[in-house]
Amino acid sequence: MSLETTLVRDIAIGRPGATAVFRRHKIDFCCNGAAPLADAAERRGVNLAALVQELENLAAAKGAAPTEPEALIDHILERYHEVHRREFPEAIRMAKRVEAVHREKPACPSGLADHLTLMFEELESHHQKEELMLFPMMRAGGVQMTGLPIQRMMTEHEIVGEQLETLAELTTDFIPPSGACTTWRALYQACQKLDEDLREHMHLENNVLFPQFAPPV
């Protein structure tokens, strides 16, 4: 099968570095990864031939994350759940400071702290559902029991995807204005990392973990 007709999520799974290429071109590989590469490129106005060449230059191999459910769940908990819990509060703190100090400037990201707070609160609720219900069911081998909970988690992932679009808008695609202070620049770097981590996180769940328990829709 050619890359042009391969699903975006399958490329993200099979080619290390592909997710970085997709992020650079703003191609959604997590929540809307069930589209052929050609369709995804057309939606974003990306030159398909150039995109294929970028992907061809990547070595086709398995990703660094484990694929066996037990190990993958452990990886998600350590690499993403705990990291989100450490990094969101710091980003919120910096956003509040930047908004307070630079509120008179036109480029001030007004509303960013509130948006990050909303994201963190809803994400923590999502994490709790996975940690207390879904993941224990998976560890117990509840293949027939996880279909509905998985669909709920995927629906919530779609909401996170929308929130990430708003995050990019509030931060002008994570590019601070000329002359921005150190805190402002650090804030946008933190927001960009949150964006990258959340997209990778959702990709691993939607496209690697969840299909092992319920077929993708």
Residue, then its C-alpha position, 0 to 999 in steps of 0.5 A: m500500500s502506498l503512503e498516499t492511501t495509508l491511514v494517517r494513524d497507521i503511519a504515525i504508529g509505524r514510522p518513528g518521527a512521523t508524528a513530528v512531521f504531522r504536527r509541523h503540518k498541523i495534520d491530526f493523527c490522533c482523533n482524526g487519524a482514520a483518514p488517508l494521507a492524501d485526504a489529510a494533506e488536501r484538507r490542510g493544503v499541504n503538498l502531498a508529494a513533499l509530505v510523502q518525501e518527508l515521511e519516506n525519509l523516516a525509518a519505518a520501524k516500531g515506535a519507542a512506546p511499548t504495544e503490549p497492553e500492560a506495558l503500554i498502560d504503565h507507559i501512559l501513566e508514567r509518561y503522560h498522566e503524571v507529566h501532565r499533572r506536573e506541567f499544567p499547574e506551572a503553565i497556569r501559574m506562568a499564564k496568570r503572571v503574564e496576563a497580570v503583568h502584560r494585560e495592557k499589551p495588544a499581544c497579551p494572551s488574555g484568557l489563556a490561564d482560564h483556558l489552561t485551567l479548564m483543560f487541566e480540570e477536565l483532563e484530570s477527570h478524564h485521567q481518573k476515569e481511566e485510572l480507576m475504571l478503564f485501565p483496571m478493566m483492561r488489565a483484568g482482560g475485560v475485552q467485552m466490557t470496555g467498548l462503551p468506556i472506550q468510546r466515551m474516552m475517545t469522545e473526550h479526546e475529540i474535545v481535547g483536540e478542540q481545546l488544543e486548537t483554541l490553545a494554539e489560537l491564544t498563543t499565536d501558534f506558540i510564537p511569542p511576540s517580539g520583545a516578549c519577556t522570559t516568562w512569556r517565552a517560557l509559557y509558550q514553550a510550555c504550551q507547545k509541549l503540552d500540545e505535543d504531549l497530549r497529541e502523542h498521548m491520545h494517539l497512543e490510546n486511540n490508535v494503539l491501546f484501544p483497538q486491542f480491546a474494541p475495534p476502531v470505528 
